[in-house]
Amino acid sequence: MNNVSKYTRQFFEAPKTDMKWTQRSYVDKAPVWCSVDLRDGNQALIVPMSLGEKLEFFKMLVDIGFKEIEIGFPAASDTEYNFCRALIEQDLIPDDVAIQVLTQSREHIIEKTFEALKGCKNAIVHLYNSTSVAQREQVFRKSKEEIIDIAVSGAKLCKEYRERYEGNFRFEYSPESFTGTEPEFALEVCNAVLDVWQPTADDKVIINLPVTVQLSMPHIYANQVEYMCENLRYRENVIVSLHPHNDRGCAIADTEMGLLAGADRVEGTLFGNGERTGNVDIITLAMNMYSQGIDPKLEFGDIPSISETYSRLTNMSIYERQPYSGKLVFAAFSGSHQDAIAKGMKWREEKGETVWNVPYLPLDPKDIGREYESDVIRINSQSGKGGIGYILETRFGYDLPKKMRENVGYLVKGISDRDHRELLPDEVYRIFKENYVDIIMPIEITETHFKQRDGIEASVSFKYKGRKVTATNTGNGRLDAVSNAIRSYTGLDYSLNTYSEHALEVGSASKAVSYVEIVAGNGMSFWGTGIDNDIITSSVKALVSAVNNMLTKNLT
């Protein structure tokens, strides 16, 4: 890292613009989307997809809602050519979808490209040539005039070959390596191509401005886009398209700012798979819009399924923290975060709120096929009572009293910390049941009878220390009478402190669940939970569970 002097800025700032795009605060409508997964994405794979895999991927893109899909470079190889022919000959392209094919500005390549498209109803022929200073000087060793001639001759050939084939064929031109090109020269090349194609309202042309290599901060690119949008000829009949790569990690920002600057269309890939550090991630772009109330016109309601298909077909993994798509992007391990999320969800339910605004969740995970219990509230040693309580309530139906949530939380966190691992919801439930619900050792109630006598009299039969015994006592209620009967026989020193109950709505609405807290003579608190069809029986079970917890921990 001692060679910083060998580097300098390689971008060219646009001539002065008004920067009107800076006055807009958000992207207010969906662009035209074009997936380049099957070209840019496929050529970035260690092992490119087979024909069958490409066909399945194409179907997924259609199901998502893409109306323009770049399928490859049919003149480059037999595999690419055969894929194009398979789509056409097997009638796999819906009438409202256009396939896009790439071609260099060379006649034999253009000829084979149109040959590959024979019989296609709707297609975009994407012509490109490199225009940057580095490409002109180092690769092609040509002057600006010669570069323009390459573009213009290719545009003329495309127009000539279109006349020879039936079908609705539109044109796209890319000054490849646009970000390393002087904006004035990029404009000159694009306008020269447009003069050949003469776009009309019924035959619009796409001018694509690729961030072939990301060389600048996003606002520089936005200024370049605005400059092009304001100075392209035939602008009302030109669709300005963006194709950002991610070398500096700014592809999303480049695209969003480019749309603010006047662009109409975006070329990108699912999950950002592409050359080097990738292309712009269309899922992130679309969900950014969705989370601000803008319909992206793409269907990402089941991202887990899309993720599975993508990974299976490409052998690419999806980073756990990838925006919206990663397995952990909604996961809250922190106790304070879990508590805030749980309270936010409760508030929404109480208020009947329709607009989404929950702490730490920029959108409702369910909208993209994720689940709160397994994707949002995740339990480990950093978790808190709020998250653990939320799982027990929403997944299993137990609405624990606030103080009991804390007690259960410490137990669950301790187990996670000791085992050095995350606990799944079913494991949290098992821990809760084993330690709090219907505990029958060392004391097991076998029978209870009540009479109205100086309050309530309870006659309690139970097993204790290998003996079957019966104890009788009174209290100001049934639970108090049972508690007094147990204490009178066992000599245990505790007092009833908290009692609550509710219907167990998850699993069986006919059952009642009760929670009891007792406080031992030494001030220690113990909790128990009881479940039964009868509310009195469930409360007695909860009391006995709390007493058994006190006895088991030998803190009496």
Residue pairs with C-beta under 8 A, 6 or more apart in sequence:
9 215
9 216
10 134
10 180
10 215
11 179
11 180
11 215
11 216
11 220
12 180
12 181
12 182
12 183
13 183
13 220
13 223
13 224
14 183
14 220
14 223
14 224
14 226
14 227
15 183
15 184
15 227
17 223
17 226
17 227
17 230
18 226
19 222
19 223
19 226
20 226
20 261
21 222
21 225
21 226
21 257
21 260
21 261
21 262
22 219
22 260
24 260
26 292
26 294
27 256
27 259
27 260
27 288
27 289
27 294
28 294
29 294
30 286
30 289
30 294
30 295
30 296
30 297
30 298
31 259
31 263
31 264
31 265
31 266
32 67
32 68
32 239
32 241
32 264
32 265
32 266
33 65
33 66
33 67
33 68
33 265
33 266
33 268
33 282
33 286
33 296
33 297
33 298
34 66
34 68
34 69
34 70
34 100
34 241
34 265
34 266
34 267
34 268
35 61
35 66
35 68
35 69
35 70
35 267
35 268
35 269
35 270
35 282
36 70
36 100
36 243
36 267
36 268
36 269
36 274
36 279
37 57
37 61
37 69
37 269
37 270
37 273
38 49
38 54
38 57
38 58
38 61
38 69
38 70
38 71
38 72
38 83
39 70
39 71
39 72
39 73
39 102
40 70
40 267
40 269
40 274
40 275
40 279
41 269
41 270
41 273
41 274
41 279
41 314
42 48
42 49
42 54
42 72
43 275
44 273
44 274
44 275
44 276
44 278
45 273
45 314
45 315
45 316
46 315
47 315
48 79
49 57
49 313
49 314
51 79
51 82
51 83
51 86
53 313
54 71
54 83
55 83
55 86
55 87
55 92
56 309
56 313
57 309
57 310
57 313
57 314
58 69
58 71
58 87
58 92
59 92
60 306
60 309
60 310
61 69
62 69
62 94
62 97
63 299
64 298
64 299
64 300
64 306
65 297
65 298
65 299
66 97
66 298
67 96
67 97
67 98
68 97
68 98
68 100
68 124
69 97
69 98
69 99
69 100
70 99
70 100
70 101
70 102
70 124
70 126
70 267
71 80
71 83
71 84
71 87
71 99
71 100
71 101
72 80
72 83
72 84
72 101
72 102
73 80
73 101
73 102
73 103
74 80
74 81
74 83
74 84
74 101
74 112
74 113
74 116
74 117
75 81
75 103
75 104
75 108
75 109
75 110
75 112
75 113
75 116
81 112
81 116
84 99
84 101
84 116
84 117
85 116
86 92
87 93
87 99
88 117
88 118
88 119
88 120
89 119
93 99
93 120
93 121
93 122
95 121
95 122
97 122
98 122
98 123
98 124
98 168
98 170
99 117
99 120
99 122
99 123
99 124
100 123
100 124
100 125
100 126
100 172
101 113
101 116
101 117
101 123
101 124
101 125
101 126
102 126
102 128
103 109
103 110
103 113
103 125
103 126
103 127
103 128
103 154
103 158
104 110
104 127
104 128
104 129
104 154
105 127
105 128
105 129
105 150
105 151
105 153
105 154
105 155
105 157
106 154
107 157
110 127
110 154
110 157
110 158
110 161
111 161
113 125
114 125
114 161
114 162
114 164
114 165
114 169
117 123
117 125
117 165
117 167
117 169
118 165
119 166
119 167
120 167
120 169
121 167
121 168
122 167
122 168
123 167
123 168
123 169
123 170
124 169
124 170
124 171
124 172
124 206
125 158
125 162
125 169
125 170
125 171
125 172
126 172
126 173
126 174
126 206
126 208
127 151
127 154
127 155
127 158
127 171
127 172
127 173
127 174
127 193
128 173
128 174
128 175
128 176
128 208
129 147
129 150
129 151
129 154
129 175
129 176
130 136
130 139
130 140
130 147
130 175
130 176
130 177
131 147
131 151
131 175
131 176
131 177
131 178
131 181
131 185
131 186
131 189
132 176
132 177
132 178
132 179
132 180
132 181
132 212
133 180
133 181
133 182
134 177
134 180
135 176
135 177
135 180
136 142
136 143
136 144
136 147
140 146
140 147
142 150
144 185
144 188
147 189
148 188
148 189
148 192
151 173
151 175
151 189
151 192
151 193
152 192
152 193
152 196
155 171
155 173
155 192
155 193
155 196
155 197
156 196
158 171
158 197
159 171
159 196
159 197
162 169
162 171
170 203
170 204
170 205
170 206
171 197
171 205
171 206
172 205
172 206
172 207
172 208
172 241
173 190
173 193
173 194
173 197
173 205
173 206
173 207
173 208
174 207
174 208
174 209
174 210
174 243
175 181
175 186
175 189
175 190
175 209
175 210
176 210
176 212
177 210
177 212
177 213
178 186
178 209
178 210
178 211
178 212
178 224
179 210
179 211
179 212
179 213
179 214
179 215
179 216
179 221
179 224
180 212
180 213
180 215
183 224
183 227
183 228
186 209
186 224
186 228
187 227
187 228
187 231
187 232
190 207
190 228
190 232
191 232
191 233
193 207
194 205
194 207
194 232
194 233
194 234
194 238
195 233
197 205
198 234
199 205
199 234
199 237
199 238
200 237
201 236
201 237
203 237
204 237
204 238
204 239
205 234
205 237
205 238
205 239
206 238
206 239
206 240
206 241
206 265
207 228
207 232
207 238
207 239
207 240
207 241
208 241
208 242
208 243
208 265
208 267
209 224
209 225
209 228
209 240
209 241
209 242
209 243
209 258
209 263
210 242
210 243
210 244
210 245
210 267
211 221
211 242
211 243
211 244
211 245
211 251
211 254
212 243
212 245
213 245
213 247
214 244
214 245
214 246
214 247
214 248
214 250
214 251
214 254
215 247
215 248
216 248
217 248
217 250
218 250
218 253
218 254
218 257
219 257
221 244
221 254
221 257
221 258
222 254
222 257
222 258
222 260
222 261
223 261
225 240
225 242
225 257
225 258
225 261
225 262
225 263
226 261
226 262
228 240
229 235
229 240
229 261
229 262
229 263
230 262
232 238
232 240
239 264
239 265
240 262
240 263
240 264
240 265
241 263
241 264
241 265
241 266
241 267
242 254
242 255
242 258
242 259
242 263
242 265
242 266
242 267
242 280
243 266
243 267
243 268
243 279
243 280
244 250
244 251
244 254
244 255
244 258
244 268
244 279
244 280
245 251
245 274
245 275
245 276
245 277
245 278
245 279
245 280
246 272
246 274
246 276
246 277
246 278
246 279
246 280
247 276
247 277
249 277
251 268
251 272
251 278
251 279
251 280
251 281
252 280
252 281
252 284
252 285
252 288
254 280
255 266
255 268
255 280
255 285
256 285
256 288
259 266
266 280
266 282
266 285
267 279
268 279
268 280
268 281
268 282
268 285
269 278
269 279
269 280
269 281
269 282
270 281
270 282
270 283
270 306
270 310
271 281
271 283
271 307
271 310
271 316
271 318
271 322
271 325
272 278
272 279
272 280
272 281
272 284
272 322
273 279
273 314
273 316
281 322
281 323
281 325
282 298
283 300
283 303
283 306
283 323
283 324
283 325
284 322
284 323
284 324
284 325
285 296
286 296
286 298
286 300
287 296
287 300
287 323
287 324
287 363
287 368
289 295
289 296
290 296
290 300
290 363
290 367
291 362
291 363
300 306
300 324
300 368
301 367
301 368
301 369
302 368
302 369
303 324
303 325
303 368
303 369
303 370
304 369
304 370
305 369
307 318
307 325
310 316
310 318
311 317
311 318
318 325
318 326
318 327
319 326
320 326
320 327
320 328
320 329
321 328
321 329
322 329
323 329
324 363
324 368
327 375
328 378
330 361
330 365
330 370
330 375
330 376
331 375
331 376
331 378
332 338
332 341
332 360
332 376
332 377
332 378
332 387
333 378
333 379
333 380
333 382
333 383
333 422
334 382
334 383
334 384
335 382
335 383
335 384
335 385
335 386
335 387
335 409
336 384
336 386
337 359
337 360
337 387
338 377
338 383
338 384
338 386
338 387
338 388
338 390
339 384
339 385
339 386
339 387
340 359
340 360
340 386
341 358
341 359
341 360
341 361
341 376
341 377
341 386
341 387
341 390
342 377
342 386
342 387
342 389
342 390
343 359
343 386
344 357
344 358
344 359
344 361
345 358
345 372
345 390
345 394
347 353
348 358
356 363
356 364
358 364
361 376
365 371
365 372
365 375
365 376
366 372
370 376
372 390
372 394
373 391
373 394
373 395
373 425
374 424
374 425
377 383
377 387
377 390
377 391
378 387
378 422
379 387
379 388
379 391
379 412
379 413
379 416
379 422
379 423
379 424
379 425
379 427
379 428
380 413
380 416
380 421
380 422
380 423
381 413
381 414
381 416
381 417
381 420
382 413
383 409
383 412
383 413
383 416
384 409
384 413
385 405
385 406
385 408
385 409
386 405
388 405
388 408
388 409
388 412
388 413
388 428
389 400
389 405
389 408
389 409
391 425
391 428
391 429
392 398
392 400
392 408
392 428
392 429
392 432
393 399
393 400
395 425
395 429
395 506
396 425
396 429
396 506
396 507
397 504
397 505
397 506
397 507
397 513
398 432
398 504
398 513
398 529
399 502
400 408
400 515
401 498
401 500
401 515
401 517
403 498
403 517
403 525
404 498
404 515
404 517
404 527
407 525
407 527
408 432
408 435
408 436
408 527
411 431
411 435
412 423
412 428
412 431
412 432
415 423
415 431
416 422
416 423
423 431
432 529
435 549
436 527
436 528
436 529
436 545
436 549
437 528
437 529
437 530
437 531
437 545
438 529
438 530
438 531
438 541
438 545
439 528
439 544
439 545
439 548
439 549
439 552
440 544
440 548
441 548
441 552
442 464
442 465
442 548
442 551
442 552
443 462
443 463
443 464
443 486
443 490
443 544
443 547
443 548
443 551
444 462
444 463
444 464
444 544
445 460
445 461
445 462
445 482
445 540
445 541
445 544
446 461
446 462
446 463
446 468
447 460
447 461
448 458
448 459
448 460
448 461
448 482
448 537
448 540
449 458
449 459
450 456
450 457
450 458
450 459
450 478
450 481
451 457
451 459
453 474
454 474
455 474
455 475
455 476
455 477
455 481
456 474
456 475
456 476
456 477
456 478
456 480
456 481
457 472
457 473
457 474
457 481
458 472
458 473
458 474
458 475
458 478
458 481
458 482
458 484
458 485
459 470
459 471
459 472
459 485
460 470
460 471
460 472
460 482
460 485
460 486
461 468
461 469
461 470
462 468
462 469
462 470
462 471
462 486
462 544
463 469
464 489
464 490
469 489
471 485
471 486
471 488
471 489
472 485
473 481
473 484
473 485
473 487
473 488
474 481
474 484
475 481
475 482
475 483
475 484
478 536
478 539
478 540
479 496
479 499
479 516
479 536
479 539
479 540
479 543
480 496
482 540
482 543
483 496
483 518
483 543
486 492
486 543
486 544
486 547
487 493
487 494
492 547
492 550
492 551
492 556
493 520
493 521
493 556
494 518
494 519
494 520
494 521
494 526
494 547
494 550
494 556
495 518
495 519
496 516
496 517
496 518
496 543
497 517
497 518
497 519
497 525
498 515
498 516
498 517
499 514
499 515
499 516
499 517
499 539
499 542
500 514
500 515
501 512
501 513
501 514
501 515
501 535
501 538
501 539
502 512
502 513
503 509
503 511
503 512
503 513
504 511
504 512
504 513
504 531
510 533
511 531
511 532
511 533
511 538
512 531
512 532
512 533
512 534
512 535
512 538
513 529
513 530
513 531
513 538
514 529
514 530
514 531
514 535
514 538
514 539
514 541
514 542
515 527
515 528
515 529
515 542
516 527
516 528
516 529
516 530
516 539
516 542
516 543
516 545
516 546
517 525
517 526
517 527
517 546
518 525
518 526
518 528
518 543
518 546
518 547
518 550
519 525
519 526
520 526
520 550
520 555
520 556
521 556
522 555
524 550
524 555
526 546
526 547
526 549
526 550
526 553
527 545
527 546
527 549
528 541
528 542
528 543
528 544
528 545
528 546
528 547
528 548
528 549
529 541
529 542
529 545
530 537
530 538
530 539
530 540
530 541
530 542
530 543
530 544
530 545
531 538
531 541
532 538
532 541
550 556
